[in-house]
Amino acid sequence: MITQRNAAQLFVLMIVSVFIFTSCKKSSNTDTNGNTETFPAQISNIAPKSMIDSLRAVGVNVYSGTTPPLVNGIYLMTPDSCTYDNSPGNFAGTIFTDYKFRFSAQDNAAFTIMVEQKAMPAGTLSSTPVSTYISGSGNKFSIFLLRTITPSGITVQQFNVLSGTLTASGIQNLQNTLYVRSKGSDPGNIYPPAGTIRLFVTGRSGLAANSTTF
């Protein structure tokens, strides 16, 4: 016989089980065309649909899915061309420094991946992200990096979204998109405002080629 106490314990166990299952799996949305798409819950928890829609509206490739390709490797993004910038400075059309990216320790069960980013030829490393998650399917992927930085003492939370198509030669059409999520007090408007989007693409052939050194 199930007592009230046992029933209560069973109910709590069911709730906890549902919570654990849903928080570790995936989250469904609809894209701008009304099609259902799925992102890992880890990404949906930090990157809302409104943010993804705003990125896609200006030409950013954001790939959904919970079966991303294994992208571990080193890739050279050159030339690094800014094709969209809605900040007051508007650097669209500017060629920036080249970058190397090293992806490692990809875990498609937890949707995590380690990303290192180095400016070339200076060799300067970007700050370590707070959160880094990957989505995608087939050969297409998107990596969401969330950082907290303090330029000139201003606290800024910003994303970089790295997207592309994995090939035998490297990553085709690699994009590196900056999205400013939030910004603290900045009376001198030193840093771009929240909502800023800067889209950087790999120029010429669009291929971020494989590299053997980082």
C-alpha positions in Angstrom: 0.0 0.0 0.0 1.3 3.5 -0.9 1.0 5.8 2.1 0.6 9.6 1.9 4.2 9.9 2.9 5.3 7.5 0.3 3.1 9.2 -2.3 4.7 12.5 -1.4 8.2 11.1 -1.7 7.3 9.6 -5.0 5.9 12.9 -6.3 9.0 14.8 -5.3 11.2 12.1 -6.9 9.2 12.5 -10.2 9.6 16.3 -10.2 13.3 16.1 -9.5 13.7 13.5 -12.3 11.9 15.6 -14.8 14.0 18.7 -13.8 17.3 16.8 -14.2 16.2 15.3 -17.6 15.0 18.6 -19.1 17.9 20.7 -17.8 20.5 18.5 -19.3 18.9 17.9 -22.7 17.6 20.3 -25.3 15.2 23.2 -25.9 13.0 23.8 -28.9 12.3 27.1 -30.6 11.0 28.2 -34.0 13.2 30.0 -36.5 12.3 33.2 -38.4 10.4 31.0 -41.0 8.3 29.3 -38.3 10.2 26.0 -38.5 10.9 24.2 -35.3 14.5 24.0 -34.3 16.4 22.6 -31.3 19.3 24.0 -29.3 21.0 22.4 -26.3 19.4 23.7 -23.2 22.8 25.1 -22.1 22.7 27.5 -25.0 19.0 28.4 -24.7 19.6 29.3 -21.0 22.2 32.0 -22.0 21.2 33.0 -25.5 17.5 33.8 -25.9 15.6 33.4 -29.1 15.4 37.2 -29.4 19.2 37.4 -29.5 19.5 34.7 -32.1 16.8 36.3 -34.2 18.6 39.6 -34.1 21.9 38.0 -35.2 20.3 36.2 -38.1 18.5 39.3 -39.2 21.9 40.9 -40.1 23.4 37.9 -41.8 24.9 35.8 -39.0 24.7 32.1 -39.5 23.4 30.5 -36.3 23.1 26.7 -36.6 20.7 24.8 -34.3 20.9 21.1 -33.5 22.2 18.7 -30.9 24.5 16.7 -33.1 27.4 19.1 -34.0 30.4 17.8 -36.0 33.6 17.2 -34.1 35.6 20.4 -34.8 38.7 19.8 -32.6 41.6 21.4 -34.4 43.5 24.6 -35.2 42.1 27.1 -37.8 43.5 30.3 -39.3 41.0 33.1 -40.0 42.5 35.3 -42.7 41.7 37.9 -43.9 39.4 38.9 -41.0 36.9 41.2 -42.6 34.1 43.1 -40.8 31.0 43.1 -42.9 28.4 44.4 -40.5 28.7 46.8 -37.5 25.8 48.7 -35.9 27.9 50.4 -33.3 28.4 54.2 -33.5 32.0 53.6 -34.8 30.7 51.3 -37.6 33.8 49.4 -38.7 32.0 47.6 -41.6 34.4 47.2 -44.5 37.5 47.2 -42.3 40.1 44.4 -42.4 41.1 43.4 -38.8 44.0 41.4 -37.5 44.1 37.7 -38.4 43.1 35.1 -35.7 43.9 31.5 -35.0 41.4 29.4 -33.2 42.1 26.2 -31.3 39.1 24.0 -30.5 39.6 21.0 -28.2 38.0 18.7 -25.6 34.7 18.8 -27.4 32.0 16.8 -25.5 28.8 16.3 -27.4 27.0 14.9 -24.3 27.5 18.1 -22.4 27.7 20.3 -25.5 30.9 21.8 -24.2 34.1 22.7 -26.0 37.4 24.5 -25.2 38.2 27.5 -27.4 41.4 29.5 -27.5 41.7 32.6 -29.7 45.1 34.2 -30.6 45.7 37.4 -32.6 48.2 36.9 -35.4 51.1 37.7 -35.7 51.2 39.4 -32.2 50.3 36.2 -30.4 48.0 37.9 -28.0 45.4 35.5 -26.4 41.8 36.5 -25.8 40.4 36.2 -22.3 39.0 32.8 -21.3 35.2 32.6 -21.8 32.9 32.1 -18.8 30.7 29.7 -20.8 31.4 27.9 -24.1 28.8 25.6 -25.7 28.3 24.1 -29.2 25.3 23.3 -31.3 24.8 22.1 -34.9 24.1 19.1 -37.1 25.7 17.5 -40.1 28.8 19.5 -40.9 27.4 22.8 -39.7 28.1 24.2 -36.2 27.9 27.3 -33.9 29.9 27.8 -30.8 28.6 30.3 -28.2 31.3 32.0 -26.0 30.2 34.2 -23.2 32.8 36.5 -21.6 32.9 39.1 -18.9 35.5 41.8 -19.6 36.4 45.1 -17.9 37.8 47.5 -20.6 38.8 50.8 -18.9 37.1 49.5 -15.7 33.7 49.1 -17.5 32.0 45.7 -16.8 30.9 44.2 -20.1 29.2 40.9 -20.9 29.6 39.9 -24.5 29.2 36.9 -26.7 31.3 35.6 -29.6 29.4 33.3 -31.9 31.6 31.2 -34.1 29.8 29.5 -37.0 30.8 27.6 -40.1 30.9 24.3 -42.1 33.5 21.7 -41.3 35.4 20.4 -44.3 38.5 18.3 -44.8 40.5 21.5 -45.5 39.2 23.5 -42.5 36.1 25.6 -41.8 34.3 27.0 -44.7 32.5 30.4 -44.3 33.8 30.8 -40.7 32.1 33.7 -39.0 33.1 35.4 -35.7 30.3 37.5 -34.4 30.5 39.9 -31.5 27.3 40.6 -29.5 27.4 43.0 -26.6 24.9 41.5 -24.1 25.2 44.2 -21.3 27.4 47.1 -20.3 27.9 48.8 -16.9 28.3 52.5 -16.3 30.2 54.2 -19.2 29.5 57.9 -19.1 32.2 58.6 -21.7 30.7 56.0 -24.1 34.1 54.4 -24.4 32.7 50.9 -25.2 30.0 50.1 -27.8 26.5 49.9 -26.3 24.5 46.8 -25.4 23.0 45.3 -28.5 26.0 46.0 -30.6 26.6 43.4 -33.3 29.9 43.1 -35.3 30.1 40.4 -37.9 33.5 39.2 -39.0 33.9 36.8 -41.9 36.8 34.9 -43.4 37.6 36.8 -46.7 38.6 35.6 -50.2 37.6 31.9 -50.5 35.9 32.0 -47.1 38.0 29.0 -45.8 39.6 29.1 -42.4 42.3 26.6 -43.3 43.6 23.9 -41.0 46.9 24.7 -39.2 49.4 22.4 -37.5 50.6 25.1 -35.0 48.9 27.5 -32.6 
